[in-house]
Amino acid sequence: MKKCNKVFSFILSSIFIFQVFTVKVKADEQGLNVDAKSALLMEPSTGKIIFEKNSHEKFAPASVTKIMTMLLAMEAVDNGKIKLSDKVTISENAKKMGGSTMLLDTGEVRTVEELLKGIAIASGNDAAVAMAEYLGGSEEAFVKLMNERAQALEMKDTTFKNCNGLSAAGHVTSAYDISIMSRELLKHPTILKYSGTYMETISEGRKTPIALVNHNKLVRFFNGCDGLKTGFTEEAKYCISATAVRDGVRMLSVIMGAPTYKVRNRDASMLMNYGFSKFESKKVISKDEDVEKIYINKQSDKYFVAKAKKDTSVILEKGINSKVEKKCVLTIDSNKKEYKKGEVIGYCEVFVNGNSAAKVHIYCDRDFKKGGVFENLKNNIQRIFENAI
């Protein structure tokens, strides 16, 4: 029996050593040794995961939770449901929040934009609850919206219990899920104006101005960093969803369960630097460039030229021969008889290795009218005659 126990213990120890060794080999191969419990590095334009460590393990996320709070707020702004200038009255429930706050008072009126600044810069728990109550009617109703949005984004490791990340039983997510909601938030670039601000003062309507200082020190000390959110509780330890952009390339790094804020910042910086060394931005379409000839129909030689509204770049992995393709999609009515010069007629989608990487609107290069029945008949007869010759 003792011999069996020894054998069993040896097997368990061997499995543990093998697992640890396997993780270290993977890190060593990439030159990355992350000390945090969990981590992930993503190129967000394509969603390509470059590095991960325990990325689906569930942990308390602390204030990184507020990424979902900001996402729902930015979606509501960009969908026209609310405006940045909307005024929000602070409730007693919001005021009594502990932890990091904006020091809001009961009955105080602040705009949606000011609350977003309070959330993104100062990690205000009171600002998060005020936003939740404004969007959902109550914090409880808003948390339900958070979980529904998480489900829609297929964040399978996530359960939200509140809107601010204060410790609560069962309030968990993973580095992978944080990367998903962070990537979604990056589709609303206005948020970066706030999350990328190091210091801000809100003074309107107050005797004592609100001084906001960003909890994300990488915004100040890491080249190109403009977000997104830090977090800390005794349970979660030090967490961050960090993003930075250099030479047109954006990186997203998620760290969970780092023992100190220095380790958190070091790990996040190391991952993003690694990503920047592996990817580059390449312009594939120039503004006002001829993108494609658009023929009215198969029987006609008449066409106009679709031109690009702006410069368009894609992110490519260095040293890899990527296949870049373009496809124009018209969004105009096929029965439309006339087009004006400069009129947007659709978009050109750029694919890298078969995956959608960018879109740019295309416009008509001239005033254009479709021919009538007799003109089309004339053109068809002329083409038949030319082909016969």
N, C-alpha and C positions, 0 to 999 in steps of 0.2 A: 504493500500500500504506500509506504514511504517512497519507494522507488518510483511508483506511478506519479506521486505528487511532485517529485523532483523533475521527472520528465515533463510533466504538464507546466511547471514553473519555467523550465528551460525554454519550452515552446513559446509561452507567453512573452518571455523576455526577448527571445529572438525576433518575434513579430514586432514588438515595440521598437527594438533597435533598428530593424529593417525599415519601419515606417519613418523614424527620425532621420535615418541615413538617406532614405529616398528623397525626403523634403530638402535636405541639405545639398544633395547632389544637384537637384533641380535649381536651387538658388545659386550654387557655385557655378553651374554651367552658364548662367546669365550674369554672374558677378553681383548678384543681389542677395543680401543677407538681411531680411526683415525681422526685427525683434518683436514687433507687435504680434498679437495673437492671430490676427487676420488682416489680409491686404489684397488689393486688386489694382491693376493699372489698365486703363482703357484708352483707346483712341476713339473719341466720342462721335466723330462724323460718320464712322462706319460701325461703331460698336465693337470693334475688334479688341479682344482681351489679350494683352501682351504678357501679363504676369498675374498670378494669383496664388494666394496661400490661405487655405481654410476658408475659401470665399463663400461657401454656403453654410458655414457654422453660425448658429444664431447667438447673438449677443445683444445686450442692452445698448442702444445707440446714443443715449444722452441727447444733447441738443441737435445732433445731426438729424434727428426727427424733423426739425423745422424745415428741412428741404421739401418735404411733402406739404407742409403748411404754406411755404412760399410758392410751390408749384400750383396748388389750387388757387391761390390768390392771383398769380400771374395769368393763369388760364382764364380766370374770371375777368381780369382786366383786358386781355387781348381778345376775348370773345365779346366784349362790350357789355358784359353783365354788370360790372362796376367800373368806376373811373378812379384814377390815382388821386383825383381831387376830392373824391367823396369824403364826407366828414363822419367820423365814428366817435360815439360817446363811450367813454370808458366806464365799465361796470365795476361794482364792488368786488365781484368775483375775479375780474382781471387784476385789479389793484392788489389783491391779497396774495398774489403769486410770489413764492419765494425764489431763491436762487438769483440768477442774473436777471436784472430788470432795467426798464427805462425810467423807473420811478414815476410812473403815471399815477394820477390822482383820480378818485371816483368823481365822475361827472365831467372830467376834462375832455375836450374835443380835439381829436387829432385826425389828420387825413390818412387815407389808405397808404399814400406814399411815405408818410412819416412813420407809420407802423411798420412798413416793409423795411425802412432804414433801421428801425429799432430791432427788428428780427435779424436782419442780415448782418448788421454791424455789431450791435451790442448783445445779440442773442437774448433779447428781452422776452422773458416768459410771460410778462404782463401784456406785451404787444402781441404775442402769438395768440393768447386767449382772446384779446379784443378783436383780432382779425377773425378768429374762429367763430366768435359770436356774431360778428357782422355778416359773415358768409353763410353760416349754417343755422343761425338763430340761437344756437346754444353750443357749448363746447362738445357736449355729447353727440349732438347731431352732426357736427363738423367731423368728429372722429369717425363716425360712420362713413362720411364722404371720403375720408382719408383711406379707410380700409377698402372701400369700393374702388377707388382709383388705383390702389395697390394691386387689387385683384385684376383690374383691367390691364395693368402693365405686366401681369404675370409675375408679380413679386411674391413667390411662393414661400419664402422664408419669413415673411413679415406679418406681425400683428401690432397695430397701434392701439394704445389705451388712452393716450392724451395727445395734445397738439404741440407740446413743448419739449418732451423728452425727460421730464422729471421721473424719477424711479417709480415704477409701478409693476406689479406682478404680471408677467406675460407680455410686457411691452418689449418686443424683440424684433430684430431684423438681421440681415447679413451684409457683408461687404458687397456681394454680388447685387443684392436688391438695392443697396444705396447707390451703386453705380447706375442702375436702371433709372431710378427717379432723378438722379443728378443729371444724367444725359437728357432726360425729358425737360428738366428745368432749363438746361442750356439752350433749348429751342426758343426760349423767351429771353433774349439777350439784355433786355432792360434791367433784369435782376443784377447783372454784373456791374451796373453803375453803383449799386448799393453794396453788394458783397465785396467789391473791389476797392471800396473807400476805407481808408485807415482811420480817419477822424472826421467827425461831423458834429455840428452844434444845431440844435433845434430850440429856437428862442421865442417864436411867435406865440403870443397869448400866455406867456409864462413870466413870472417875476424872476424865477431862477431857471436859466437855460438848461436844457438837457444836453449833456456832453456824452457823445457816443465814441467809444474807442473799440476798434475791431479786435475780437478775440483771436482772429487768424493773423498771426504775426508774419506769416509767409507773404501776405499782401504787401508788406513793407520790405521784407528782406529777401524774397525769392523773385528773381527776374521774370516778369510776365504774369505773376499770380494775380488773379482777380476774383477769387472765390474758393469754395462756396460756403462751407459751414464747419465749424468746430463743435466739439462736445466734450463734456466731462461730468461724470458723477463717480462716487466711490465704487459703485457697482460696475459701471461701464469702463472706467479708467479713461484714458485720453484717446479721442476719436477725431477723425477729420475726413471730409470729402473735399479735396483740394483740386483746383484746376488752374492751369496757366497756359498762355499762348506765346509762341515765339516763331517769328518768320512764317506766320500763317498756319502753323501747326498747333493744335490744342491737345493737351493731355489731361486726363482725369485720374486722380489717385485717391483711393479709399484706404484708410487705416482704422482699425478697430482694436481696442484693448492694449494700447501702448502703455508701458509703466509710467512714463513721464511725458510732459509736453515736448521736451527736447527730443526724445526718441520718436515721438509722433511726427514732429516736423522734419527730423532727419530722414525717417523712412519715406515720408511723402515726397520730399525733395529728391531723394535718391531715385525713386521710381520715375518721377516725371523727367529727371535728367536722362535717365536710361531711355525713356520713350522718345525724347527729342533727338537722341543720337541715332534712332532707328527709322525715323520717318521724316518726310519732306513734303512741302507743298509745291504743286506744279500747276501753273496756269494752263488751262486747256481751251478756254474761250476768252477772247478779248471783247471789251465793250464795243458795240456797233459793228462787230465782225459779221460777215455773211455766214450764216449757219447752214441754210438749206434753201434750194429753189422749191417753191410750193406751186405745183401745177393745179389748175382748177379742176380738171378731170382727166381721165385717161385719153379722151378723144381730142383734147385741146393742147395746143402748143403754148397757150398763154400762161404766164406764171408771174409771181412776184417773189422777192427775196426776203426770207425771214432773217432778221438781224438780232443780235444779243443785246439785252438791256444793260448788262453790266459785265465786268470781268468775272470769270468763274474759275475756281481752282479746285483741285482734288488732292487728297492726302495719299501719298504713295509710300510703300515700304522701300527703304533704300536697298539697292543691290538686287531687287526683284524685278524681273521683266513683266510688268503688269500690262494687261490688255485693257485699253481705254476705248470705249465706244460711246456714240451719241445717238439719241433718238428724239426726233421732234414730234410733239403731240399738239394738234390744233384743238382749241377749246371754243372755237367760233361755230355758229350755226351753219350747217352745210348749205342751207337755203339762202344764206346771206348773199346779196347781189353786189354790194359795194364795200370797199375797204378804204380807210383813210391812212395817209402816210403817218407813221408813228403809232398806229393802233396796235395794242397788244392782242395777239392772235393765238397765243398758246405758250408752251414752254419747251425747252430742250432739256432732256434728262441725260446726265452723264453716268455711265456705268464703268466700274473698275472691276475687272475679273468677273463680270456678270452681276455684280451687286451695285445697287443705286448709290451714287456717291454725291451727286449735286444736281441742282435744278436751276435754270435761268429762264426768265421770261423772254419771249421773242416777239418782235414787232414787224409790221409791214413796212417795206422800204419805200413805198410809193402810193399815190392814190390809184385805186384799181377798181375797175368795173367788170363784172362778168358780161360776156357777150350774150346777145339775145338769140332766139331760135335761128333766125336767118343768118346771123353772123357765124354761129357755130356750124350750120349746114355748109356755108361757104368755105369755112376753114377745113371741114372734113373732106369736101370734094377736092379742094386744092391739095391736101395732103395725099389723097388717093391718086391724084393725077401725077404728083411728084414721085410717088413710090413706083408708079407704073413705068415712068420714064427711066 
